[in-house]
Amino acid sequence: MDLKTAGIVMIFPTLFLAFYITYRFRKVLSELYHNLAVCSWILANTVWMIGEFFFDDTLRPYAIVFFLTGLAALAFYYIFVRPRTKEAELTDIV
């Protein structure tokens, strides 16, 4: 089995686990936004990898959109959501 096949096979469990973790911790806002960023970064890496494997790296602009989406999720959290949460909620561990 070549590395391309192994890379493609690993996409599915990685994405499943990332979205599952995001779903499980959706009630804790800090976890939700950070996990959304992780999911979009995994999607970006997936698009980038598929582009390099099969399309001579022509999918890079699409991957950058996913990277920026993850960055935007974190920026939104730290600029708008976190300042409005109470200090007690930030230290509460679920």
N, C-alpha and C positions, 0 to 999 in steps of 0.2 A: 504494500500500500504506500503510495507516495504521500508527500506532505500536503499536497493540495487537497487530496481526499480527506485526510485527517483534519485539516483545517476547516473544511466545509462541514464535516460531521460534527465538529465541536461547536458549531454555531448554535445548533438547536438546544442542547442542554444548557449552554451558557445563557442564552436569551430566556429560556424558560425559567431558570433559577433567578435571574435578575428581576424579571417581571413578577415572579412569585414572591420574592422578598419585598418588592415594592408594594404589592397588594397586602401582604401580611402586616406591614408597618404603616399603612396608609393613614391611620388615626393620629400618629405623631408627626406633626408638620415638618419638623426638621428632618426626620428620617424620610418622609415622603419626597421632599424636594431633593435631598441628596441622592436618594435611590432613583428618582427620575433622571437626574443628571447621569448617573452611572449607566442606566438603561440606554440613554441616548448616545453615550460614548461607546458602549458596546455595539450599538447599531452602526455608529460611524466606523468603528474598526472593522466591522463585518463588511460594510459597503466598500471600504478601502481595500480590504483583503480580496474580495471577489473581483474588484476592478483590476488589481495587480495580477491576479491569477488568470483571468479570462478576457479582459478587455483592454490590455495595454495601458492600464492606469488612467482610463478616461472617466472613471467614476469619482475621482478625487473631489470635484466640486460638490457632488452630492454628499459625500462623507463630511465635508467641511460644514454643511448645513446642520448635520446631526451634532457635530462637535459644538457649534455655536448655540444650538438648542439646549444642550446640557449646561453650557456656560450661562445662558439666559435664565434657566431655571434656578441656578444658584444665585445669580445676581438678583432676581426677583425676590427670592427668599431673604437674602441678607439686606436688601434695601427696603422692602415693604413689609414682609411678614414678621421677621424676627424682632424688629424694634417694637412691634405692637404686642408681642407676647409678654406675659409676666415672667419675672425672674424665676419664680417657683416652677413654672411650666418648663423652663429651659433645663432645670436641674433634675426634673422628674425622669427617671429611667423606667421604661416599660419592659 
